[in-house]
Amino acid sequence: MKKTFQEIIALPPVKYGKGKPVLNVLKQRKTVREVGDKKIPLQLLSNLLWAACGVNRKKGPFGIPGRTAASASNSQEIDVYVVFREGTFLYDPFKYRLLPVVEGDLRLLTINKAQEDLLADAPLHFIYVADIHRLSHTKGYQEPGLQDAEVQKSYYFVDTGMIAGNASVYAASVGLISWFHNCNKATLKSKLKLGREQKILFGHTFGYPAGKGK
């Protein structure tokens, strides 16, 4: 993170490697609530984001690029904002990059007041944001429920869970710990200058176990 904030961060291509058997990783997956301040290498961050909701095929359902996490009618309505000490970025899965959004440390807004003692120094947080317009105007199958607010809610919550699940499993496979939690939605929406149809849903913290050092 030595670039100036205004610069786009290019993410290195994903390194697939052999990895651990899925069942072994699931056995290791757990929520850990004490996260250290050791930074996550850029390659590992790139892999984590790709696992969460990266592009895994050029042509998926309805001719739209496919992602590692499913979404309603392939609407891909969930955006991932990446929060570091230096600032907050938007993940662009199609061009392997992070786009600068807000300079400055918003990490405390991604967690609840009661979590500050445990997560204040964590190096990395995701914020999951639903774009309702993208959901209701998907290029995929336009089922009637996509125009209904309650049905939309059920979809974007499930779709977020799929992304967070992917990220948590990958984190467990490489020795990272994670905690999926609530966040300061109102203040974050203002800070990120989100639109009326964008809804902040949850935060997700990643890092190494506390005490591992920098």
GITA-V677441 format. One record per residue. N is the residue number from 0. SS is DSSP state (helix for helix, strand for strand, loop for the rest). OMEGA is omega as a letter, one per 20 degrees, with the letter a starting at -180 (NA if undefined). NEAR is the number of other ideal C-beta (glycine too) atoms within 12 Angstrom. Layout:
n = (N,N)
ss = (SS,SS)
omega = (OMEGA,OMEGA)
near = (NEAR,NEAR)
//
This chain:
n = (0,1,2,3,4,5,6,7,8,9,10,11,12,13,14,15,16,17,18,19,20,21,22,23,24,25,26,27,28,29,30,31,32,33,34,35,36,37,38,39,40,41,42,43,44,45,46,47,48,49,50,51,52,53,54,55,56,57,58,59,60,61,62,63,64,65,66,67,68,69,70,71,72,73,74,75,76,77,78,79,80,81,82,83,84,85,86,87,88,89,90,91,92,93,94,95,96,97,98,99,100,101,102,103,104,105,106,107,108,109,110,111,112,113,114,115,116,117,118,119,120,121,122,123,124,125,126,127,128,129,130,131,132,133,134,135,136,137,138,139,140,141,142,143,144,145,146,147,148,149,150,151,152,153,154,155,156,157,158,159,160,161,162,163,164,165,166,167,168,169,170,171,172,173,174,175,176,177,178,179,180,181,182,183,184,185,186,187,188,189,190,191,192,193,194,195,196,197,198,199,200,201,202,203,204,205,206,207,208,209,210,211,212,213)
ss = (loop,loop,loop,loop,loop,loop,loop,loop,strand,strand,loop,loop,loop,loop,loop,loop,loop,loop,loop,loop,loop,helix,helix,helix,helix,helix,helix,helix,loop,loop,strand,loop,loop,loop,strand,loop,loop,loop,loop,loop,loop,helix,helix,helix,helix,helix,helix,helix,helix,helix,helix,helix,helix,loop,strand,strand,strand,loop,loop,loop,helix,helix,helix,loop,loop,strand,strand,loop,loop,loop,loop,helix,helix,helix,loop,loop,loop,strand,strand,strand,strand,strand,strand,loop,loop,loop,strand,strand,strand,strand,strand,strand,loop,loop,loop,loop,strand,strand,strand,strand,strand,strand,strand,loop,loop,loop,helix,helix,helix,helix,loop,loop,helix,helix,helix,helix,helix,helix,helix,loop,loop,loop,loop,strand,strand,strand,strand,strand,strand,strand,strand,helix,helix,helix,helix,helix,loop,loop,loop,loop,loop,loop,loop,helix,helix,helix,helix,loop,helix,helix,helix,helix,helix,helix,helix,helix,helix,helix,helix,helix,helix,helix,helix,helix,helix,helix,helix,helix,helix,helix,helix,helix,helix,loop,loop,loop,strand,strand,strand,strand,strand,loop,loop,loop,helix,helix,helix,helix,helix,helix,helix,loop,loop,loop,loop,loop,loop,strand,strand,strand,strand,strand,strand,strand,strand,strand,strand,loop,strand,loop,loop,loop,loop,loop)
omega = (a,r,r,a,a,a,r,r,r,r,r,r,a,r,a,r,a,r,r,r,a,a,r,r,r,r,a,a,r,r,r,a,r,a,r,a,r,a,r,a,a,r,r,r,r,r,a,r,r,r,a,a,r,r,a,r,a,a,r,r,r,r,a,r,a,a,r,r,r,r,a,a,a,a,r,a,a,r,r,r,a,a,r,r,a,a,a,a,r,r,r,a,a,a,r,a,r,a,a,a,a,r,r,a,r,a,a,r,a,a,r,r,a,a,a,a,a,a,a,a,a,a,a,r,r,r,a,a,r,r,a,r,a,r,a,r,a,r,r,a,a,r,a,a,a,r,a,a,a,r,r,a,a,a,a,r,r,a,r,r,r,r,a,r,r,a,a,r,r,r,r,a,a,r,r,r,a,r,r,a,r,a,r,a,a,a,r,r,r,a,a,r,a,a,a,a,r,a,r,a,a,r,a,a,r,r,r,r,r,r,r,r,a,NA)
near = (21,9,18,12,22,14,17,19,31,18,30,18,16,25,19,15,13,7,17,18,12,15,12,13,23,16,13,22,28,18,21,28,23,22,37,27,24,23,25,36,20,27,20,30,41,30,31,42,42,32,41,42,38,34,28,21,14,11,12,22,20,18,12,22,22,23,33,29,36,26,38,36,29,29,35,39,41,43,43,47,44,47,44,35,24,27,29,38,36,32,41,26,31,20,17,24,25,35,27,27,31,29,20,18,21,31,37,27,32,43,35,23,16,14,28,20,16,24,39,26,29,41,35,46,44,48,47,43,40,40,32,31,21,30,40,27,18,29,21,25,16,17,17,11,20,30,19,16,17,12,20,32,21,18,36,38,24,23,39,39,26,27,42,36,27,37,45,34,32,40,39,29,30,30,24,38,36,41,35,36,32,24,36,28,26,14,20,33,25,16,27,34,15,28,17,10,20,28,32,35,37,35,39,45,45,46,39,29,23,22,15,20,11,13)
//
